[in-house]
């Protein structure tokens, strides 16, 4: 599993599930699961990971 954490505390995870071989990409904002996607193609999963990392980095939510 690969975890990428941003300076604002948001993070993404990237993992390959076994035995199915699917790729699972998740986006967490402020500790809560915001979005997830399961792909059967590595290049599509990496594209989602890049998009989720941009969302995590540019999160404009205000913390209370």
PyMOL commands that place a pseudoatom at each C-alpha (Angstrom):
pseudoatom trace, name=CA, resn=UNK, resi=1, chain=A, elem=C, hetatm=0, pos=[0.000, 0.000, 0.000]
pseudoatom trace, name=CA, resn=UNK, resi=2, chain=A, elem=C, hetatm=0, pos=[1.233, 3.475, -0.847]
pseudoatom trace, name=CA, resn=UNK, resi=3, chain=A, elem=C, hetatm=0, pos=[0.073, 6.421, 1.273]
pseudoatom trace, name=CA, resn=UNK, resi=4, chain=A, elem=C, hetatm=0, pos=[0.645, 10.026, 0.195]
pseudoatom trace, name=CA, resn=UNK, resi=5, chain=A, elem=C, hetatm=0, pos=[-0.019, 12.658, 2.844]
pseudoatom trace, name=CA, resn=UNK, resi=6, chain=A, elem=C, hetatm=0, pos=[-0.318, 16.361, 2.060]
pseudoatom trace, name=CA, resn=UNK, resi=7, chain=A, elem=C, hetatm=0, pos=[0.746, 19.247, 4.300]
pseudoatom trace, name=CA, resn=UNK, resi=8, chain=A, elem=C, hetatm=0, pos=[-2.888, 20.011, 5.182]
pseudoatom trace, name=CA, resn=UNK, resi=9, chain=A, elem=C, hetatm=0, pos=[-3.419, 16.483, 6.592]
pseudoatom trace, name=CA, resn=UNK, resi=10, chain=A, elem=C, hetatm=0, pos=[-5.376, 15.053, 3.669]
pseudoatom trace, name=CA, resn=UNK, resi=11, chain=A, elem=C, hetatm=0, pos=[-4.061, 11.841, 2.148]
pseudoatom trace, name=CA, resn=UNK, resi=12, chain=A, elem=C, hetatm=0, pos=[-4.533, 9.242, -0.549]
pseudoatom trace, name=CA, resn=UNK, resi=13, chain=A, elem=C, hetatm=0, pos=[-3.967, 5.496, -0.557]
pseudoatom trace, name=CA, resn=UNK, resi=14, chain=A, elem=C, hetatm=0, pos=[-3.092, 3.246, -3.477]
pseudoatom trace, name=CA, resn=UNK, resi=15, chain=A, elem=C, hetatm=0, pos=[-3.139, -0.536, -3.221]
pseudoatom trace, name=CA, resn=UNK, resi=16, chain=A, elem=C, hetatm=0, pos=[-3.550, -3.688, -5.246]
pseudoatom trace, name=CA, resn=UNK, resi=17, chain=A, elem=C, hetatm=0, pos=[-6.104, -6.137, -3.909]
pseudoatom trace, name=CA, resn=UNK, resi=18, chain=A, elem=C, hetatm=0, pos=[-5.487, -9.865, -3.848]
pseudoatom trace, name=CA, resn=UNK, resi=19, chain=A, elem=C, hetatm=0, pos=[-6.480, -12.303, -5.296]
pseudoatom trace, name=CA, resn=UNK, resi=20, chain=A, elem=C, hetatm=0, pos=[-8.582, -10.238, -7.736]
pseudoatom trace, name=CA, resn=UNK, resi=21, chain=A, elem=C, hetatm=0, pos=[-5.717, -7.961, -8.804]
pseudoatom trace, name=CA, resn=UNK, resi=22, chain=A, elem=C, hetatm=0, pos=[-7.817, -4.800, -8.866]
pseudoatom trace, name=CA, resn=UNK, resi=23, chain=A, elem=C, hetatm=0, pos=[-6.305, -1.448, -7.895]
pseudoatom trace, name=CA, resn=UNK, resi=24, chain=A, elem=C, hetatm=0, pos=[-8.010, 0.504, -5.126]
pseudoatom trace, name=CA, resn=UNK, resi=25, chain=A, elem=C, hetatm=0, pos=[-7.495, 4.274, -4.830]
pseudoatom trace, name=CA, resn=UNK, resi=26, chain=A, elem=C, hetatm=0, pos=[-8.952, 6.225, -1.884]
pseudoatom trace, name=CA, resn=UNK, resi=27, chain=A, elem=C, hetatm=0, pos=[-9.069, 9.909, -0.953]
pseudoatom trace, name=CA, resn=UNK, resi=28, chain=A, elem=C, hetatm=0, pos=[-9.293, 10.990, 2.684]
pseudoatom trace, name=CA, resn=UNK, resi=29, chain=A, elem=C, hetatm=0, pos=[-10.021, 14.578, 3.666]
pseudoatom trace, name=CA, resn=UNK, resi=30, chain=A, elem=C, hetatm=0, pos=[-9.818, 15.600, 7.318]
pseudoatom trace, name=CA, resn=UNK, resi=31, chain=A, elem=C, hetatm=0, pos=[-9.584, 11.920, 8.274]
pseudoatom trace, name=CA, resn=UNK, resi=32, chain=A, elem=C, hetatm=0, pos=[-12.803, 10.881, 6.530]
pseudoatom trace, name=CA, resn=UNK, resi=33, chain=A, elem=C, hetatm=0, pos=[-13.108, 8.789, 3.384]
pseudoatom trace, name=CA, resn=UNK, resi=34, chain=A, elem=C, hetatm=0, pos=[-14.279, 11.202, 0.687]
pseudoatom trace, name=CA, resn=UNK, resi=35, chain=A, elem=C, hetatm=0, pos=[-13.973, 9.180, -2.513]
pseudoatom trace, name=CA, resn=UNK, resi=36, chain=A, elem=C, hetatm=0, pos=[-12.758, 5.813, -3.737]
pseudoatom trace, name=CA, resn=UNK, resi=37, chain=A, elem=C, hetatm=0, pos=[-12.427, 3.997, -7.030]
pseudoatom trace, name=CA, resn=UNK, resi=38, chain=A, elem=C, hetatm=0, pos=[-11.550, 0.439, -8.017]
pseudoatom trace, name=CA, resn=UNK, resi=39, chain=A, elem=C, hetatm=0, pos=[-9.839, -0.080, -11.387]
pseudoatom trace, name=CA, resn=UNK, resi=40, chain=A, elem=C, hetatm=0, pos=[-8.732, -3.165, -13.259]
pseudoatom trace, name=CA, resn=UNK, resi=41, chain=A, elem=C, hetatm=0, pos=[-6.139, -1.230, -15.278]
pseudoatom trace, name=CA, resn=UNK, resi=42, chain=A, elem=C, hetatm=0, pos=[-2.921, 0.127, -13.722]
pseudoatom trace, name=CA, resn=UNK, resi=43, chain=A, elem=C, hetatm=0, pos=[-2.692, 3.244, -15.901]
pseudoatom trace, name=CA, resn=UNK, resi=44, chain=A, elem=C, hetatm=0, pos=[-6.269, 4.271, -15.082]
pseudoatom trace, name=CA, resn=UNK, resi=45, chain=A, elem=C, hetatm=0, pos=[-5.635, 3.736, -11.382]
pseudoatom trace, name=CA, resn=UNK, resi=46, chain=A, elem=C, hetatm=0, pos=[-2.502, 5.920, -11.538]
pseudoatom trace, name=CA, resn=UNK, resi=47, chain=A, elem=C, hetatm=0, pos=[-4.498, 8.644, -13.331]
pseudoatom trace, name=CA, resn=UNK, resi=48, chain=A, elem=C, hetatm=0, pos=[-7.110, 8.581, -10.543]
pseudoatom trace, name=CA, resn=UNK, resi=49, chain=A, elem=C, hetatm=0, pos=[-4.328, 8.702, -7.948]
pseudoatom trace, name=CA, resn=UNK, resi=50, chain=A, elem=C, hetatm=0, pos=[-2.857, 11.811, -9.571]
pseudoatom trace, name=CA, resn=UNK, resi=51, chain=A, elem=C, hetatm=0, pos=[-6.296, 13.471, -9.608]
pseudoatom trace, name=CA, resn=UNK, resi=52, chain=A, elem=C, hetatm=0, pos=[-7.016, 12.515, -5.993]
pseudoatom trace, name=CA, resn=UNK, resi=53, chain=A, elem=C, hetatm=0, pos=[-3.605, 13.882, -4.941]
pseudoatom trace, name=CA, resn=UNK, resi=54, chain=A, elem=C, hetatm=0, pos=[-4.430, 17.223, -6.575]
pseudoatom trace, name=CA, resn=UNK, resi=55, chain=A, elem=C, hetatm=0, pos=[-7.791, 17.337, -4.787]
pseudoatom trace, name=CA, resn=UNK, resi=56, chain=A, elem=C, hetatm=0, pos=[-6.141, 16.484, -1.463]
pseudoatom trace, name=CA, resn=UNK, resi=57, chain=A, elem=C, hetatm=0, pos=[-3.479, 19.141, -1.928]
pseudoatom trace, name=CA, resn=UNK, resi=58, chain=A, elem=C, hetatm=0, pos=[-5.897, 21.920, -2.926]
pseudoatom trace, name=CA, resn=UNK, resi=59, chain=A, elem=C, hetatm=0, pos=[-8.641, 21.228, -0.383]
pseudoatom trace, name=CA, resn=UNK, resi=60, chain=A, elem=C, hetatm=0, pos=[-10.232, 24.546, 0.559]
pseudoatom trace, name=CA, resn=UNK, resi=61, chain=A, elem=C, hetatm=0, pos=[-12.460, 23.276, 3.360]
pseudoatom trace, name=CA, resn=UNK, resi=62, chain=A, elem=C, hetatm=0, pos=[-12.260, 25.256, 6.571]
pseudoatom trace, name=CA, resn=UNK, resi=63, chain=A, elem=C, hetatm=0, pos=[-11.520, 23.276, 9.716]
pseudoatom trace, name=CA, resn=UNK, resi=64, chain=A, elem=C, hetatm=0, pos=[-13.454, 24.243, 12.824]
for i in range(1, 64): cmd.bond("trace and resi %d" % i, "trace and resi %d" % (i + 1))
show_as sticks, trace
zoom trace
